[in-house]
Amino acid sequence: MPNPPPAVATAPTAPSVGVRPRILVAEDEPGIADTVQYVLRSDGFVPVWCATGGAALAEFAAEPPALAILDIGLPDMNGFDLFRRLQALPGAADVPIVFLTARTDEIDRVVGLELGADDYIAKPFSPRELVARVRGILRRSQRAGPVPAMPVATPAPAPQAPALPFVVDDERLQIRYYGRVLELSRYEFGLLRLLVQRPGRVFSREELLDRVWGGDSESLDRTVDAHVKTVRAKLRAVAPEVEAIRTHRGTGYALHEDLPPSTPLVP
């Protein structure tokens, strides 16, 4: 009886229409990871979060994602080392990589891009911008099959800025509160913008220093307290009866989730 012909290896087929691209997120800060996962999920992707480089390596080896977002400051290895180790895994050549980091030095950007990364995003960042870049990279590379044009069966969204009396204009660096433009300094804008993005979410002083002041070593906890005080004063000038920012003693600050939809304006 003749032997059967040898099996012929075939290239993997592209994901079928309707398959939601998996995005690997290697980020050790839960607050940032939550934000990235939420915005990716809302736009039709499937985020897979790993808090360490080792976990990211294992997840990647088990199933290469459509794209990977790597924080440079991971606790067990830096993002550059993780990138190099990922490149040794099967299928890595077809996976775009985006670096995410609080570092802003040009040398870090050059190193990341020279290693072969597809993009480099510095913290603090706009979650919508991050998703736009992810979409653009996948569209150019065409490595993940069709990129979802609209959110696919997303869960009910958490309370966001549209349900609040705030309107954030990132292009003009302005925030409207009950219809009035607030006169805010650079750091006041960054502080209030971050709180508005995640109503109810408690941010510690350390997180606020890192994400608004960029980890400036000369800034202290009292810097955050002083800026919260001035922002509160400007909010009360518009709506004296509304306490928009709550203090969580020993923890930090949060934006109140149940603000009234309208309030008498101060003339």
C-alpha positions as CSV (number, residue, x, y, z in Angstrom):
1,M,0.0,0.0,0.0
2,P,1.6,3.3,-1.0
3,N,2.7,5.8,1.7
4,P,0.5,8.9,1.9
5,P,2.0,12.1,0.5
6,P,3.8,14.3,3.1
7,A,1.8,17.1,4.7
8,V,2.3,20.5,3.1
9,A,2.7,23.4,5.5
10,T,0.3,26.2,4.8
11,A,0.4,29.8,5.9
12,P,-2.1,30.8,8.6
13,T,-5.3,32.3,7.2
14,A,-6.2,35.9,7.9
15,P,-8.8,36.5,10.6
16,S,-12.3,36.4,9.3
17,V,-14.6,39.3,9.2
18,G,-16.0,40.0,12.7
19,V,-13.0,38.8,14.6
20,R,-11.9,41.4,17.1
21,P,-8.1,42.0,17.0
22,R,-6.3,41.2,20.3
23,I,-4.1,43.9,21.7
24,L,-1.5,43.0,24.3
25,V,-1.0,45.7,26.9
26,A,2.1,45.4,29.1
27,E,1.7,48.1,31.7
28,D,2.3,47.8,35.5
29,E,0.2,50.8,36.6
30,P,-3.4,49.6,37.0
31,G,-5.0,53.0,36.5
32,I,-3.3,53.5,33.1
33,A,-4.0,49.9,32.2
34,D,-7.7,50.3,33.0
35,T,-7.9,53.4,30.8
36,V,-6.2,51.8,27.9
37,Q,-8.3,48.6,28.2
38,Y,-11.5,50.5,28.4
39,V,-10.9,52.7,25.3
40,L,-9.6,49.7,23.3
41,R,-12.6,47.6,24.2
42,S,-15.0,50.4,23.4
43,D,-13.5,50.6,19.9
44,G,-14.0,47.0,19.1
45,F,-10.6,45.5,20.2
46,V,-9.9,42.8,22.7
47,P,-7.3,44.1,25.2
48,V,-5.2,41.5,27.1
49,W,-3.4,43.1,30.1
50,C,-0.2,41.9,31.6
51,A,1.4,43.7,34.5
52,T,5.0,42.3,34.0
53,G,7.3,41.5,31.1
54,G,7.3,37.8,32.0
55,A,3.5,37.6,31.8
56,A,3.6,39.4,28.5
57,L,6.1,37.0,27.1
58,A,4.0,34.0,28.1
59,E,0.8,35.6,26.7
60,F,2.5,36.4,23.4
61,A,4.0,32.9,23.1
62,A,0.6,31.3,23.7
63,E,-1.1,33.5,21.0
64,P,0.6,36.3,19.2
65,P,-1.6,39.4,19.3
66,A,-2.5,41.8,16.5
67,L,-0.5,44.5,18.1
68,A,1.4,45.0,21.4
69,I,1.7,48.1,23.6
70,L,4.7,47.9,25.9
71,D,5.4,50.2,28.8
72,I,9.2,50.8,29.1
73,G,9.2,50.9,32.9
74,L,8.0,47.4,33.8
75,P,8.9,46.0,37.2
76,D,10.8,42.9,36.1
77,M,12.4,44.2,32.9
78,N,12.4,47.3,30.8
79,G,10.4,47.6,27.6
80,F,13.4,47.5,25.4
81,D,14.5,44.2,26.8
82,L,11.0,42.8,26.5
83,F,10.9,44.0,22.9
84,R,14.1,42.1,22.1
85,R,12.8,38.9,23.8
86,L,9.5,39.1,22.0
87,Q,11.3,39.4,18.6
88,A,12.8,35.9,19.3
89,L,9.3,34.3,19.5
90,P,7.5,32.7,16.5
91,G,5.2,35.2,14.7
92,A,6.8,38.3,16.3
93,A,7.8,39.7,13.0
94,D,4.2,40.2,12.1
95,V,3.2,42.0,15.3
96,P,3.5,45.8,15.4
97,I,4.9,47.2,18.6
98,V,4.1,50.5,20.3
99,F,6.1,51.8,23.3
100,L,4.3,53.6,26.1
101,T,6.4,55.5,28.6
102,A,6.7,58.5,30.9
103,R,10.1,59.1,29.5
104,T,10.4,62.0,27.1
105,D,14.1,62.0,26.3
106,E,14.8,62.0,22.6
107,I,17.4,59.2,23.1
108,D,14.7,56.9,24.4
109,R,12.5,57.6,21.4
110,V,15.4,57.0,19.0
111,V,16.4,53.7,20.8
112,G,12.8,52.5,20.6
113,L,12.3,53.3,17.0
114,E,15.7,52.0,16.0
115,L,14.9,48.6,17.6
116,G,12.0,48.4,15.2
117,A,9.0,49.7,17.1
118,D,6.1,51.1,15.1
119,D,5.4,54.0,17.3
120,Y,6.2,55.7,20.6
121,I,3.7,57.4,22.9
122,A,4.7,59.5,25.9
123,K,2.6,59.8,29.1
124,P,0.4,61.6,29.9
125,F,-1.4,60.7,26.7
126,S,-4.9,61.0,25.2
127,P,-6.6,57.6,25.2
128,R,-8.4,58.5,22.0
129,E,-5.1,59.4,20.4
130,L,-3.6,56.1,21.4
131,V,-6.6,54.2,19.8
132,A,-6.3,56.3,16.7
133,R,-2.6,55.4,16.4
134,V,-3.4,51.7,17.0
135,R,-6.0,51.8,14.2
136,G,-3.6,53.6,11.9
137,I,-0.8,51.1,12.5
138,L,-3.1,48.1,11.9
139,R,-4.6,49.6,8.8
140,R,-1.2,50.3,7.3
141,S,0.3,46.9,8.2
142,Q,-2.9,44.9,7.4
143,R,-1.6,42.3,9.8
144,A,-4.8,41.9,11.8
145,G,-7.4,41.5,9.1
146,P,-10.2,44.0,9.0
147,V,-9.9,46.7,11.7
148,P,-13.3,47.2,13.3
149,A,-14.9,50.4,12.0
150,M,-17.3,50.7,14.9
151,P,-17.5,49.2,18.4
152,V,-18.6,45.6,18.4
153,A,-20.9,44.5,21.1
154,T,-19.2,46.6,23.7
155,P,-20.4,46.6,27.3
156,A,-22.4,49.5,28.7
157,P,-20.0,52.4,29.1
158,A,-19.0,53.7,32.5
159,P,-20.0,57.3,33.3
160,Q,-18.0,59.6,31.0
161,A,-17.6,63.3,30.4
162,P,-20.6,63.7,28.1
163,A,-22.9,62.8,31.1
164,L,-21.2,65.4,33.2
165,P,-21.4,69.3,33.1
166,F,-17.9,69.3,31.6
167,V,-16.8,69.7,28.0
168,V,-13.1,69.2,27.4
169,D,-11.6,70.8,24.3
170,D,-8.1,69.3,23.9
171,E,-7.2,71.4,20.8
172,R,-7.8,74.7,22.6
173,L,-6.8,73.3,26.0
174,Q,-10.1,74.5,27.5
175,I,-12.7,73.0,29.8
176,R,-16.2,74.3,30.0
177,Y,-18.1,73.8,33.2
178,Y,-21.9,74.3,33.0
179,G,-21.3,76.2,29.8
180,R,-18.6,78.5,31.0
181,V,-15.0,78.3,30.0
182,L,-12.7,77.9,33.0
183,E,-9.5,80.0,33.1
184,L,-7.0,77.2,33.9
185,S,-3.2,77.0,34.0
186,R,-1.4,74.2,32.3
187,Y,-1.4,72.0,35.3
188,E,-4.9,72.9,36.4
189,F,-6.1,71.8,33.0
190,G,-4.2,68.5,33.1
191,L,-5.5,67.8,36.6
192,L,-9.1,68.5,35.9
193,R,-9.0,66.8,32.5
194,L,-7.7,63.6,34.2
195,L,-10.4,63.6,36.9
196,V,-13.2,64.3,34.3
197,Q,-12.0,61.3,32.2
198,R,-12.7,58.9,35.1
199,P,-15.5,60.2,37.3
200,G,-15.6,58.4,40.6
201,R,-12.1,57.0,40.2
202,V,-9.8,58.0,43.1
203,F,-6.4,59.2,42.0
204,S,-3.6,59.2,44.6
205,R,-1.4,62.2,44.9
206,E,1.5,60.1,43.5
207,E,-0.5,59.2,40.4
208,L,-1.5,62.8,39.8
209,L,2.1,63.9,40.1
210,D,3.2,61.3,37.7
211,R,0.4,61.7,35.1
212,V,0.0,65.5,35.2
213,W,3.4,66.7,36.3
214,G,5.3,63.9,34.5
215,G,7.0,62.7,37.6
216,D,8.8,66.0,38.2
217,S,11.1,65.3,41.1
218,E,10.8,68.9,42.3
219,S,7.0,68.6,42.7
220,L,5.6,67.4,46.0
221,D,2.3,66.2,47.3
222,R,1.4,69.7,48.5
223,T,1.7,70.8,44.9
224,V,-1.2,68.6,44.0
225,D,-3.2,69.9,47.0
226,A,-2.5,73.5,46.1
227,H,-3.7,73.0,42.5
228,V,-6.8,71.1,43.6
229,K,-7.6,74.0,45.9
230,T,-7.4,76.6,43.0
231,V,-9.4,74.3,40.7
232,R,-12.1,74.0,43.3
233,A,-12.2,77.8,43.7
234,K,-12.7,78.2,40.0
235,L,-15.5,75.6,39.9
236,R,-17.3,77.2,42.8
237,A,-17.1,80.6,41.1
238,V,-19.4,79.0,38.4
239,A,-21.5,76.8,40.6
240,P,-21.1,77.7,44.3
241,E,-23.6,75.0,45.5
242,V,-21.8,72.1,43.8
243,E,-18.9,70.2,45.3
244,A,-17.4,68.7,42.1
245,I,-14.1,67.3,43.5
246,R,-14.1,65.0,46.5
247,T,-11.2,64.4,48.9
248,H,-10.5,60.9,50.0
249,R,-8.5,61.3,53.2
250,G,-5.2,59.5,53.1
251,T,-5.8,58.5,49.5
252,G,-6.3,61.3,47.0
253,Y,-9.0,63.0,44.9
254,A,-11.9,62.0,42.7
255,L,-14.5,63.8,40.6
256,H,-18.1,63.4,41.9
257,E,-20.1,61.0,39.7
258,D,-23.5,62.5,40.4
259,L,-23.3,66.1,39.5
260,P,-26.5,67.9,38.7
261,P,-27.1,68.4,34.9
262,S,-27.7,72.1,35.3
263,T,-27.1,74.8,37.9
264,P,-27.8,78.6,38.1
265,L,-24.8,80.5,36.8
266,V,-23.1,83.2,38.7
267,P,-23.6,86.5,36.8
